[in-house]
Amino acid sequence: MCYNISGFQIYIRTADTSACVGCIGAVMIGYVSAEEKDMDKDIRDAEKEIFRGRRIMFGKLLKERRSRAGITQSAFAEMMSVTRNTVINWESDKSKPDYDLIPEICSALGIKYHELFGTEDEDSLSELERRVIANLRTLNPVSRRAVDKMIGVMSEEECRAKDEEMKNSYGIFLVRPGTVAAGAGNYVPDEAPAYTFLRKNTVNARADGIVRVRGDSMEPVYHSGDYIYYEDADSAYPGEDVIVDTDDGAVIKRLDYDRTLYSVNPDIPYPEKSGDNTLVIRGKVLGSVHSSDRAGKEDIGILKELFADEIREFMKEHGGNE
């Protein structure tokens, strides 16, 4: 606990500051440097930001703990040196107590800081983390600032390394508009392709894009709703799976030795087409997109920042909106 008196600062140290009311263990008086004043301001600003940034039901917690302790609003107001109306406003979340009062309120009602601020309990910290925090508390404000800067530099370096690893692990892939039918044919919409982020692997190393399958005629190899990787191509070898634009729409089929198309699922054969029907191979299928290939929702925002230049080039080449 500390008090400012005419440019000096009195530090009161006790074995248990939360239990010490009106008692002084050891007192140190010293001149407050500009660095120490800045550190104190940083700490206060950080506490305010935490308190303001979290949606805390402070009033509900305060009322619950006060009632459990059997303390009336009037008695609690007297303990905190405020009016009963002030306590009423706290408990109805119409106002919040001054930040300097938070330690006294928590001590009086047995509220832990992690409960109030919605953070992890200190007991959940590892032995190393507890030791680091304990050592940090023994340092003077100037040394604390130096440690904070050092940790900040190390954290930035690790963030850069993680960003680099993520960018090397993922790629931006074109998503072909519409679907390809594992059936008769699906209409190909006249719209710009989208993009997605996928983890790089040996299967998609040659991929020019992905497209969604609709229908059951290619089961059990591809299922309706699956996304598949494809490589742009205008020809293929017999036995390869291909994406073909037909007069009926886009389909995914297997190429036979007589250059005709057929379904893998024998229960849903591909109907014979007349000689007038146009068949144009658009790509060769490389394999399925697995769930492990996809980026997690929490990574999408980061990937958009890392691939900002690539996204701009994609939009410039293919059009459309991000």
Phi, psi and omega in degrees: 000142182220153178227143177264129178224107174049054176084354176251162181230130179258122178258125179252117181251132176224165179295324180220095184295331182288335183262352185269111177237109179081009179243148182236125179276295179220142184240133175235132177244129181208160178290139180268114180282167178298321180298319180293322177297318178297319180297315179300320179294320178299318180296315180296318180296320179296318179298319179295320181295318178298314183294323182281328188281340183258144179275085185261130173275067186299315183300317181297316180295317180298312181296319181297314182288324178295315180296318180298327179280354180071031180254129178285164178298320180295316181294319180293322178299320179292322179298323183267000181060042176228177179274162178297324178297326178296316178297319178301317179294323176299312186288341177260007179060026175279337177207166179240150178291159174300148183298330179294339181273345185305311179301320181293320179295314180297320180293317183293326186251004178069033178266129177273149183302321183293333176288320183290318186261000177069028179259177179288148175295139180300334179296340181278355179287150176286168179298320179297316181296319178295322180293319179297315180296318180298317179293322180299322181290344178275348183276155174282165184304324180293316179294323178299319180296321179295317178297318180299317179295318181297315178297322179299317179296315180296320180295319178297320179296319179293322178297318179297319180295319179293320178297319180295318179295320180294317181293325178287337183273337184244159174225162177260126186239142177286137175252112182296136180298148177073201180228165172251136187274128165269062186186221186284322182152143179240140179297136177262110183292147179272079181214163182289146178288158174262182176228160176212163178256131180224146179290133182290141175206180183291334181287315185267007181300329180257003187289140174260352179172183175229160179210153183267140179267141174226122181120171188244005188286349179253011175289149008267009182288311179232138181249155179300130182100343178293150168257142180235149172276142175222155176247130179303131180198153177245006176207165180203167178265153176305138182094348179273149176271136187227156170259125186231133171270126179238175177296339180268354183125189183274138179226159169244123184215173175256140182273126181270172182292336178268015177071014174267168180255147176213160179271147176287323180281112183294341180283345180230075183291150177280126184294147178294143181249149178286164180295341180279347182287129181275129177236119181234116177288129180252338181187161176255136181281132181260335182155179183271152173273119181267158181300328180290344178283335188279148176283145176290156181303325182289345182263346185301313181300318179296316181296324178297324177289316182294327183255026183303317180293317180295324179294319178298318178295321179298313181294323179295321182281320188253346182079189180088176180247149180291000000 
